[in-house]
Amino acid sequence: MKIRSFISKISLVTINFFNPDPRRLLPRKSYKFIDSNQLLNEDFYLLRTDLREVQKKDIIDFSVNLLGRFTRTDVRFQIKDEHKKRYHASWNEGDSPQRPRKNHFEIKMGLNVYWYKFNQIHGYPFYGEHIQQNIMYHYFCNLRHRPTLSNFWHFVLDWFDEHGNIITVEKGKVRGIPKYILGLMNAQFYEHKLESSPKSIRKLEWAVFDNRNFIRRLISF
């Protein structure tokens, strides 16, 4: 059984690596949004891709992918800039997916990636003191499933202040957080990233979700 399982895993990696087609990541009309609270009691992980130099506001404008169906090799599928508006548009339940044409994306190898554990990030609190102002700031973040028309496994990080107001980025500037505090948040948050791939990853094999039932098939890799 162990040999058969090992061969199956090797076959899956081989297919993913040599078949440059991201259609496995597409949403389906029957899919439902994933409730982040349902993933807290399992070993689910997130994958983050660094395409540029990390900036302070990156933790506010932060996107990741849920590992499982989405694998590390999938980060190489990069939609070309002129087609991002089409394929990165938000997906809603019942929408038809948009399968990227081969000339609308490119394969980029060697991208920097790192991992986060889902239940360490969802609901993560931040407390920081602004010494000059003598004020203590409190923020917290939640992971929100925001699938795109070409990728069902996409999540974003929403930050809130202590009153529940969402923190936004407008015209490249973060609204609602002093720059000094934002720097502390950035440094503290990135301490939770993992530099190597988790040994065990839970996979949502069938994406069937609603508010009453959480149906899934779990496979350990």
N, C-alpha and C positions, 0 to 999 in steps of 0.2 A: 504493500500500500504506500509506503514511504517513497519507494522508487517511482511508482506511478504518479504520485503527487509532485515529486521533483521534476519529472519529465513534463508534466502539465504546466508547471510554473515556467520552465525554460521555453516551452512552446509559446506561452502567452507573451513573454518578453520578446521573443524572436518576431512574432507577428506584429507587435506594437512598434518595434524598432525599424523593421524593414518595410512596413506598409505605411507610407506617408499619407494617411487619410484620417482626419480627425472626426469622422462621422460617429465613432463610438461615443463621443461626448455630447451628441445632440440631445436636446429634450424631445419628449414625445407628447402627443396631445393628451395621453392618459396620465401623464405625470402630474404630481401635486407638489406644492412647495414643501420644503423640509423645515420642520420646527426645530430650531437649534436646541431647545431645551430637551428634546428627545435623544440627543447625542451625548449627553453629559456623563452617562454611566458606562460608556464603552470606550475602548482605546481607539478613538478616531483622531486622525492627524490632518493637518493642513500643510499645503505646500505653497511657499512664497518664491517668486522669481524676481531677482534683481536685474533690471534692464538698464539702470543708470545709477549714478552716485546717490546714496541715501541722503535725504534731506529731512529736516526736523518735521515738516508737515506730513511726511509719508505715513505716519501712524494714524493720521486723520483720514487721509485719502488712501485707504489701505485695502487691497484686494488679495484674496487667497483662493486656493482650490481645495476641495475636500478630496483627500486621497482615497483610492480604492479603484473605482472605474477609471478615474483620472490618475495617471501614473507620472513618474518623474520624466519619462521619455516624451510625454505630451507637451511639456513646456517648449519644445522645439517648434511647435506649430505657432507661428507668429503672423497674425493678420497684418497685411500691408496697410500703412497709414491711410491711404486713400479709400480703403474698404472697411475701416474700423466702425464707422457710424452705422453701417448696415449690419454687421455681424455681432457687434458689441451692444446692440440695442437690447433693452430688457425684455425677457420672455415672461409672458403671463399664462396662467393655466388655460389650456385650450388652443394656444397659438401654435402655428406650424413652425418648425425649425427652419433655419437657414444653413444649409450645408455649404461650407466655403468651397468655392471652385479652386482648382489646383493653381491657377494663375493669380488668385487673390490672397494667397498666403505664401510664406517662405519658411524654409527649414533653417533654424539657427541652432548650431551645436555649441556645447561648452558654456551654456548660460549658468550663472551663479544661482544656486537654490539653497533654501534652508527650510526647516520644518518647525511647526508649532503643534503642541498637543491641544486638541479642541477644548477640553474642559479646564485648561489653564488660562485660556484666553477669553472665553465667553463669560461675561460677568466680572472680568478683571477690574479691580479697584486701583485707583491711584490717589495717593495723598502726598502733597508736597507743600513746603513752606517757602513763600517769597520773603527772603530775609529783609530786604530793603523796605518792603511794604508791611512786614510783620503780619502777613495774612496766610492762613492755611487754606489750600485749595483741594477740592475733592472732585474727582471725575471717575466714571466707570464706562466700560465698553461692552457691547453685545455683538455677537456675530449674527449677521442676517443673510439668509439665503437670497441671492440676487442672480438667478440664472440669466444667461444671455441667450439669444437666438441660436448661438452656435456652441454653447457650453453650459450644460445643466448644472455643473458642479462648482460654479463660481459663487463665492461668498464675499461680503464686504464687512468692514468693521465700523460700527457706529459708536461714537463717543458722546456721552451726556454729562452735563454738570450735575451738581448735587440736587438741583431742582427738577431734573428730568428734561432739561432743554438740550436738544441735539446740537452738537458742535458742527459747524459747516466750514467749507472752504469756498471762498468767493473771490474770483479773479486772482487765484493763486495765493490768497492770504487766509489764514485761519482766523475765524471769528469766535470770540468767547474764551480764549486762553492767552494769557500773557506769554510773550516770547520766552522769557526765562523759565517759566513753568513748563512750556512745551518742550524745551530742551531736556528738562529733568524727566518728563514723561517718556520722551523718545529713548533716552538712555536706559531707563528702568524697564521699559517694555521689551526692548531688544535683548535684554538679559535672558529672556525665556526662549529664545530661538535655539533650535537644535542644529548643530553643524553636520550631523550625519543622519542617514536614513533610519527611522525606527525599525526595530527588528520585527515587530508584529504590527500589521495594519488591518483594521477592520474594514470590510468592503460592503457597501450597500449594493447588493447584486440587483435587486428589483426596487426601482424607485416608485413605490406606491405609498403615498402619504396623504393623510387628511387629519382633521382636528380630533376625530374620535378614535381612529385606529392608526397604529404605527406598524406597518407590515414590512418586514425586511428579512432578507436572508444574509447571514453573516458568514464570511469566509476569511480565515486567517491566512496571511501571506508570510 
